[in-house]
Amino acid sequence: MGRQGGARRAPRPARAERRALRAARRHALPPAGKAGSATDTGTMLRVPSDGAPGSRKRALSTAEKTGKRIRAAGFATALVVTGGLVGAGLTGQTASLALFSGSDEMPTSAPPTTTSAPTEPAYVALPVLDAIDFGKKDRILTLPEMKEKFGAQGLTLVEDDPSQPTSFTIASFNVLGSSHTTKRKGWAQGPTRAGRAGALLRSRGVTVAGVQEFQSNQIGPLLSAAGGWRAYPGTSMSSLDGENSVVWNPSVWELVEAHTIQIPYFSGKMRNMPYVLLRNIKSGRMAWFSSYHNPADGFPGKAGGWRDEATRREAALAKQLTADGTPYFVTGDMNERERFACLFQSSGMHSADGKACGNPSDMWIDWIWGSSAVTFSGYSRDFSPRDSKISDHPIITAKVEIDPLQDSCKSYTRHEKTYWFCPDPTSDSSDSGTS
């Protein structure tokens, strides 16, 4: 049928309008009226869209608008509450958020939120304990701390237990001066013989000795052959003074004091003869040692009177040195037997061979004597040096025990090991001196 003169047919709803009608029915909305009705909630209005003329956009129903607004308000509220929780550092706290949904009425404001106020942390009262003092007096000292503590008391660390006797071997040996064998047939020169004498001392286990006729060219060879020993006076004074010296093994003994005493020699001329204070490195025990050579007859004439004077001086020094209980040893070629024994026993000392005044049998002119703190054993008078032409004198040796020094020492136990500290003689004394 032609369009001329006839009424126009209502246009068929557009595809978009049909979809809107179906959506309205799914949401239980009132059915849409005809197109162009102002009261129809599903009416499609022709409104501009994105600036394009003639574009059409469906108008939302009242229910749709309400639901959209509620959802937008709930999302915004959630954002605000979450931001507040994070900003306030209240992690772990809970917050309740009430959202309204399913109502046809739009709330005038976002639902209120509730947030619990932060609470003060709960403290538990603990008992107060007494302070513990970790000072030095309450803990085990280290070895350096021990040395510092006992060093302030004038004590020094020793290796051996001073509650035990100090043991060693002593000797007296006239090594026959070099001048006596310069042209003597069958005898080696003095330095060579001295080297053999030093080796002999070492082989007998001697650690300290008095030597006589120890001339200057014999000192070095003897000390070297003995194993690097020390001597006083040795070469520290005149060659004549050095002829009578005390020698010792420095790994066993250390020098504390060194002195000399004037003793009449040939024709009554005075010689400086030594007495030294040595300290046993292992036990800390100290003792005096001397080496004497009293004059013999014939250089010139009789020298008995000078020997007696020498002996009296030597006995007087012995009383002086032992007055405080310090052990003392006398070694030397006294050129006397019984007479020397009778004069020298006034010193309160005793001979290593057990000989005394009134018992002259088998006495000899080379002697070792010790004070009351000393015990001798194993006395030996060995003439093998004469046979081997090292010297025209025997080597005299004896084993020694000195009484313990425990009373003047202190101990400290650390991890089941006991450390001993004994009087330190080096604090106020020098290595050598003369008097």
C-alpha angles and dihedrals in degrees: 000000000000125000094227116110092352131108117263118251115241108260119253112256112263120251092253091055091052092053090050091053092051091049091050091053091050090055092049092248122156111275115268117255127221121303115276096026111137094207096052113108091205096049114138110225125201105238131157113264123197089344093298112133115234096023115144130214127186116242112233119240121242092257092050092049092049094050093047092051093048092050092049092049092048093051092049091049091051091052092051094048094046092049090050093051093050094043093050093050092236096143110163093030118114127226128194119222120191115203124186118224138159094036125121091213121085113225115236093227140013115281112267119259126215124212123183114235116247112264128217113259114258114246124205116212111234125198116261112238125210114260116258116227111220094182123142092265092061100047139055112274122231118235093258089050090050091051090050094047097047093035088064086059093053094258130127134197117266129193103222131056105264089206085076125070119267108241131195144131122258130194142192115204134172099203095192113246122259092245091065095062104035091111099011109129116238095013126110120234119275099259092050093050090046090056089053090048091054091050089049092054090050094048091054093055093246116160100177132024145165113232129192134197086028099161123196097258090051098053099077097045094049096047092046095048091048089059107270098314127176129235139198126233085358106137095338093093135025120317090249092052090049093057089085109047142156112232127192146173107256092208088064104029136035126199116249103165134000126196141156134220125204112246124182112247132173112355088359094291111153123246126190107237123186138246119175137184111227129185122214105233096211101044101023089230115148127209140171121240130188138182120206137179114191118200121271126218121267101042078114116331128314117345100183093117092052091048091054091050091048090051093050091052092048092050092049091053090049091057091048096050096045097046091098093045097259110148116248133196127196120198129173156107100275096175087221136087121187096006092056091047093052094048098042097047087076085076090071092242129125135219123251090228093052093242119143142171110299093028103082099155116121094358120154135202095240112078147187118193132178139192127248094274089062130087120195129203138161095035112189134186104190119190096184091106088065091051092049091043095239090126141344089238131072121246110247117208137171138175115241137204120188119201116260120273097209097126094065096041132078130212135210124194119214121175092342092309119112120217119199126210120193134180112299108224094186098067097083103017138076130230096252144005144156132232 
